[in-house]
Amino acid sequence: MIEFRYDTQLLLDQYVSDGADPDDVADELVDEIREYIIENFKGDSMVVAGDTGEDENGEKAVVKLHYHTNEPWQVLEYCRSLGEIYDIVVEDMDRQSRSLKG
């Protein structure tokens, strides 16, 4: 049996205010997300990576999160409080495992 059932993945954009360094914002956001998740959610296999980008709305920090948990909706809700989340994937690894054993 899998202890943490849901493979939760997403991208998060946080636009930077005028004068802020997008690289610094991305680094701080990665640290903030990692620390908050460790302190508040049970899970494993966490990867949090940051980068920068720019689009029609301006410069932004971009974070990719990958985390195994039993409560993906709480992770999504938290990340949404930090910026725009998209490319969301929540896969039930227990179900995948059962179907492979078929």
C-alpha positions as CSV (number, residue, x, y, z in Angstrom):
1,M,0.0,0.0,0.0
2,I,1.2,3.5,-0.8
3,E,1.5,5.8,2.2
4,F,1.0,9.0,0.3
5,R,-1.5,8.3,-2.4
6,Y,-1.7,11.4,-4.6
7,D,1.1,12.6,-6.9
8,T,0.4,16.4,-6.9
9,Q,2.1,18.6,-9.5
10,L,1.6,22.2,-10.5
11,L,3.2,25.4,-11.8
12,L,2.8,28.7,-10.0
13,D,3.3,32.2,-11.3
14,Q,3.8,35.1,-8.9
15,Y,4.3,38.5,-10.6
16,V,6.9,40.8,-9.2
17,S,6.3,44.3,-8.2
18,D,8.3,47.2,-9.8
19,G,11.9,47.1,-8.7
20,A,11.9,43.6,-7.3
21,D,14.5,41.1,-8.6
22,P,12.6,38.2,-10.1
23,D,15.4,35.8,-9.3
24,D,15.2,36.8,-5.6
25,V,11.5,36.5,-5.6
26,A,11.7,33.0,-7.1
27,D,14.3,31.9,-4.6
28,E,12.3,33.2,-1.6
29,L,9.1,31.7,-3.0
30,V,10.7,28.2,-3.3
31,D,12.0,28.4,0.3
32,E,8.6,29.6,1.6
33,I,6.7,26.9,-0.2
34,R,9.1,24.1,0.9
35,E,9.1,25.2,4.6
36,Y,5.3,25.7,4.7
37,I,4.6,22.3,3.2
38,I,7.0,20.5,5.5
39,E,5.5,22.2,8.5
40,N,1.8,21.8,7.6
41,F,1.2,18.8,5.3
42,K,2.1,15.2,5.6
43,G,3.8,13.7,2.5
44,D,7.0,12.8,0.8
45,S,9.0,13.0,-2.5
46,M,8.8,16.8,-2.6
47,V,10.6,18.8,-5.3
48,V,10.2,22.6,-5.5
49,A,12.1,24.4,-8.2
50,G,12.0,28.1,-9.2
51,D,12.8,30.1,-12.3
52,T,11.8,33.5,-13.8
53,G,9.9,34.5,-16.8
54,E,8.0,37.3,-18.4
55,D,4.7,37.6,-20.3
56,E,2.1,40.2,-21.2
57,N,1.5,40.8,-17.5
58,G,5.1,41.5,-16.6
59,E,8.0,39.8,-14.9
60,K,7.3,36.8,-12.7
61,A,8.7,34.1,-10.5
62,V,7.7,30.6,-11.7
63,V,7.7,27.6,-9.3
64,K,7.2,24.0,-10.1
65,L,6.0,21.8,-7.3
66,H,5.9,18.0,-7.2
67,Y,4.7,16.4,-3.9
68,H,3.1,13.1,-2.8
69,T,0.3,13.6,-0.2
70,N,-3.1,12.3,0.8
71,E,-4.6,15.8,0.8
72,P,-3.7,17.4,-2.6
73,W,-6.6,19.9,-2.4
74,Q,-4.9,21.6,0.7
75,V,-1.7,21.9,-1.2
76,L,-3.5,23.4,-4.2
77,E,-5.4,25.8,-1.9
78,Y,-2.2,27.0,-0.2
79,C,-0.3,27.5,-3.5
80,R,-3.3,29.4,-5.0
81,S,-2.9,31.9,-2.1
82,L,0.6,32.7,-3.4
83,G,-0.2,33.3,-7.1
84,E,-1.7,31.8,-10.2
85,I,-1.6,28.0,-10.4
86,Y,-1.9,26.0,-13.6
87,D,-0.8,22.8,-15.3
88,I,-2.2,21.0,-12.3
89,V,-1.9,17.2,-12.2
90,V,-3.2,15.0,-9.4
91,E,-2.7,11.3,-10.0
92,D,-3.9,8.5,-7.7
93,M,-0.8,6.3,-7.5
94,D,-2.7,3.6,-5.5
95,R,-5.1,3.3,-8.4
96,Q,-2.3,3.2,-10.9
97,S,-0.6,0.5,-8.9
98,R,-3.7,-1.6,-8.8
99,S,-4.4,-1.3,-12.5
100,L,-0.8,-2.4,-13.3
101,K,-1.3,-5.6,-11.3
102,G,-4.6,-6.1,-13.2
